Amino acid sequence: MPATSTSAGATTVLVVAYRHADFVVECLDSIRTQSAPPERVIVADDCSGDSTPDVIADYLAQHPGFGELHRNETNLGLNRTLNLHLATVRTPFFTYISADDLMAPQRIERHLALLREAPDAILAYSDAEVIDRDSRRVAESSKDEFPWPDSPSVRERPFAELIHRNWIPAASLFFRTPELQAAGGYREDLFYEDFELLVRLSKAHTFAWTDEKLVAVRRLETSLGATGFAATSPRFLTALDAALQHYSDAEPELRALALSRRWELAKRASRSPMDARTSGRMLWSARGGASSRPALARHLLAWAAGSAKRRVRRPRTSTPGTP
């Protein structure tokens, strides 16, 4: 395990790669040319099954001492991979980036400065450019799609606003390592990392921020954002519900709003491909958000009827020798 760093500005960058052979070199170049170089660069390949790890290995061989390659023997998924390597980080600061995204040359330097200026903040974030497969700019700012709140205090203390929207680019998050580790890192039972984490951390911590575009986020048809965030995706609904559960002990207005949102998610889950037992638990857990007892009873009955139909439709498995 790496020794604890004594440098006040030491940063570890974790690059997570999954079938990113066409993009990882550009990503690594953007890290290697930082104005404030990271102390440690971990490149984790999540069992890509293509040439990605070979491309990474060739790059690291060309730049000795720049980074270390770690290959998952099986596909662990993003959050498990993040936690696996976060546990080894001993620098005061940590950030991760997908191997298809990029850092602006001054990204680490500016985020370090932000956290020095805001000693109580657990993380810093920034705006992002949006680029396509060929690194052409699609949008000058991520704000075009996800507008930021106007109030600086809301940007700094986002807990109450995050129940309405998430404007914070995940690729821009830059953490104080000990605080992130103490908070438990990433939820491994969720398929994507940022929203639940942001809500959880913002309950007790402030965030630092800048309007500068310090990262570039690549939009691909095969990216997690394009494939995993469908409105009826069971994984997406589960992740949203997990984030909203953090408002269960918030002030009454926020608590009631979160419960109402959870009820709407649970109704959507009951009509989704989610397995009946899980969607039933979601409905029951969020029942306090139903508009009335008759509405609760109606949706529970609809869930029961739908579950029965699924059991009837389930193909019967036969044993050898039976028709």
Disulfide bonds with the S-S distance in Angstrom:
none
